[in-house]
Amino acid sequence: MIKLYNSALSPFAARVRMALYFKGIDWEDVSPPGGLKSEEYLSINPAGRIPVLEMESGYQLPESEVIMEYLEDAYPGPTLRPQDPELRARARVLARISDFHVAEHMRPLFGQLSAKDKDQAVIKASFANIDDGLRYLEAQLRPGPWAVGADISTADCALVPVLFFVEMLGGVYGVANIFGAHDKVSTYWAAAKAQPLSVKILDEIQKGLAEYMASQQ
Ligand SMILES: N[C@@H](CCC(=O)N[C@@H](CS)C(=O)NCC(=O)O)C(=O)O
């Protein structure tokens, strides 16, 4: 059986879990042995990051976007790849915007959560960068309920967990109405998060967050 080095708190792992659930693939849920920076896990992924998908062959594949492509190739039905080439390209560009223009700018904000003296300049710059990313996203979204239209795609697997964390971080840092100026993003988020697969994945993330918070007390 394939294995996923996984964490309930990772938007990148959640993206892969959405695909596994959607496709009905059996998988084994594993935690990084000894933690993300242990010698053992660094021998699995020298970047010390999750997710990693271990194939039946034993090959350990990092990078969530590439894992998504692999799952589509290896388990083509049901598919998260639009059939139409333009929609397929749109799904890919949306996933890249999610990764490089939104999720990337959440990293410093996660870092600041545990900082004793919070660096307000870093926080301000990160939210400004996220806002730019949301503007980019706004320009690419199509009428939903999903990101490229009526059907779920790989774009939604990237976006749903990331937008959850954007909203959560906005709440934690007191940024009111984080999607406010971006009407299409707001409309997409409201429709996409209500879909049953999103509800399942967001529930897992929320449970993971609650467990993490409890472990910190
Ligand atoms: N580009 C990678 C990013 C993975 C990533 O950053 N995962 C985070 C968890 S959300 C992680 O493992 N962070 C640990 C670290 O950066 O030290 C992917 O898409 O899989």
The ligand as an SDF file (V2000), in Angstrom:
LIG
                    3D

 20 19  0  0  0  0  0  0  0  0999 V2000
    6.9190   22.7410   -1.7050 N   0  0  0  0  0  0  0  0  0  0  0  0
    6.5910   21.7790   -0.6860 C   0  0  0  0  0  0  0  0  0  0  0  0
    6.3120   22.5240    0.6120 C   0  0  0  0  0  0  0  0  0  0  0  0
    6.0760   21.5740    1.7720 C   0  0  0  0  0  0  0  0  0  0  0  0
    6.1320   22.3170    3.1040 C   0  0  0  0  0  0  0  0  0  0  0  0
    6.6140   23.4540    3.2120 O   0  0  0  0  0  0  0  0  0  0  0  0
    5.6190   21.6440    4.1430 N   0  0  0  0  0  0  0  0  0  0  0  0
    5.6720   22.2430    5.4590 C   0  0  0  0  0  0  0  0  0  0  0  0
    4.4430   21.8480    6.2520 C   0  0  0  0  0  0  0  0  0  0  0  0
    3.0620   22.7550    5.6910 S   0  0  0  0  0  0  0  0  0  0  0  0
    6.8600   21.7250    6.1950 C   0  0  0  0  0  0  0  0  0  0  0  0
    7.1300   20.5570    6.1560 O   0  0  0  0  0  0  0  0  0  0  0  0
    7.5590   22.6370    6.8810 N   0  0  0  0  0  0  0  0  0  0  0  0
    8.6760   22.3160    7.6920 C   0  0  0  0  0  0  0  0  0  0  0  0
    9.8220   23.2380    7.4350 C   0  0  0  0  0  0  0  0  0  0  0  0
    9.7480   24.0740    6.5190 O   0  0  0  0  0  0  0  0  0  0  0  0
   10.7980   23.1390    8.1750 O   0  0  0  0  0  0  0  0  0  0  0  0
    5.3880   20.9460   -1.1150 C   0  0  0  0  0  0  0  0  0  0  0  0
    4.5710   21.4450   -1.8940 O   0  0  0  0  0  0  0  0  0  0  0  0
    5.2770   19.7920   -0.6910 O   0  0  0  0  0  0  0  0  0  0  0  0
  1  2  1  0
  2  3  1  0
  2 18  1  0
  3  4  1  0
  4  5  1  0
  5  6  2  0
  5  7  1  0
  7  8  1  0
  8  9  1  0
  8 11  1  0
  9 10  1  0
 11 12  2  0
 11 13  1  0
 13 14  1  0
 14 15  1  0
 15 16  2  0
 15 17  1  0
 18 19  2  0
 18 20  1  0
M  END
$$$$
